[in-house]
Amino acid sequence: MAVAVRKPLKEGISLHALGVICGLTAGVWLGAAEAPTKLVNAGFSPFAVSLCMVAGVFTARWTFPTLLKGTSYVFADLSEKKHLIIWALLAGALWAVANTLTVFAIRDVGLAVAFPMWNANSLIGLFWGRILFCELKGASAKNIGKVVVGAVAIVIAAVMLGFSTLHGASTGQHAVRGIVAALGASLMWGTMYVPYRKAYLSGLNPLSFVTAFTVGELGTVLALTLALDGGVHSSAFQLFRTPGVLFWLFLGGFVWVVGDLFQQFAAKYLGIGRGIPLSNTNQLWGLAWGALVFGELATADRAHMLLVIGGSVFMILGALAISTAVASAKEHSSTNEAVLRECNRYGLDYHRTILAQAGDEFSGREEKRRWWDYAIVLAATAVFVILGIHAVVPPLPMNLRWIAILAVILIASLAAGGWNLYRRTRFS
């Protein structure tokens, strides 16, 4: 049967450039998402914080695919590639475990110290991308050098930025436990990118992937809370009865979803070896929120400030190196071989999969919105509005002026990334 191909609205920028924009936008939003988890310092259980944040994630993850594509599109996409549902659920479970570990890490060693440790996940993702999906196979030595050196530079920069705040309360008696938690999160997140890449080599839309993904993450974090945090007596369920605090954790989940969606598109169009290190520039933005909003560098001396400057420069140079490592024809050929392998394994149409993997959707998949689509969006919006009405300012010292400045940057990056995605692929 002939396949009709829908051309993008405009050719516009290249897919490489689009992936770079998505990766950097993901960094801005993912860096901001962890700020609300500092509420753990107010005495809440890490499991409680994680469960409430994931509840916000669940609400937002269903909203965005419904808003942008409609449930008919999403379920048609998943039904064509049923084998990927289990992979999406697995990825969600890994995310939930990692996210819970990050809350422990933040509690024990602080946000700015924990961030660089779990951001080593980019090197783990680079390893899996090369071993399992032939990423960088056929690439020139120059491009391999740019990607590898860039990824290592970003990790080194993250370590420098983390050490810039290693003073005062950051080295408490539970520091070792916090470090182990952060490294465990790194391993979980680095491995989580394997299902990402597998899904996108099979032509699955990121919006469809995250719809199944969110079921795995919510189920896992709920199971962890019931098993390890007092069951039905967990403080998580007390938090659910505290809307003044709950709003901020739901907001953190919402911000994370936006960042993760851009990260998903970056992984699709650049691969995990390039896309994940770019999204891990969130360390810069995490430091900005920690230092400028919460005052984590208020007592920093000259040596610590030099680490901040040096780490920032290293991270920018690493991102620049990866951004300029455009895949060659030989590397694209290796990617197509990986796509063919997935198609042969699961009985997929190679031509259709190549088109979908490149963002050129084929016709025949309905994107019409149903009444329940609008009901889902309205219900999710109502949850945030109701919680927002009852929200109270957390008992933490915060700089409101810097919150406003960083919020403007968030909105500007969303506008730029969203417009380019729509213009080039219509969120495909």
Secondary structure, DSSP 8 states (H G I E B T S, - for coil): ----B---S---S-HHHHHHHHHHHHHHHHHHHTGGGGGGGGT--HHHHHHHHHHHHHHHHHHHHHHHT-HHHHHHHHHHTTHHHHHHHHHHHHHHHHHHHHHHHHHHH-HHHHHHHHTTHHHHHHHHHHHHH-TTTT--HHHHHHHHHHHHHHHHHHHHHHHTT-SGGGG-TTHHHHHHHHHHHHHHHHHHHHHHHHHHHTT--HHHHHHHHHHHHHHHHHHHHHHHS-GGGSHHHHHTT-HHHHHHHHHHHHHHHHHHHHHHHHHHHH-HHHHHHHHTTHHHHHHHIIIIIT-TTTT--HHHHHHHHHHHHHHHHHHHHHHT----HHHHHHHHHHHHHHHHHHT--HHHHHHHHTT--BS-------HHHHHHHHHHHHHHHHHHHT----SS---HHHHHHHHHHHHHHHHHHHHHHHHHHS--
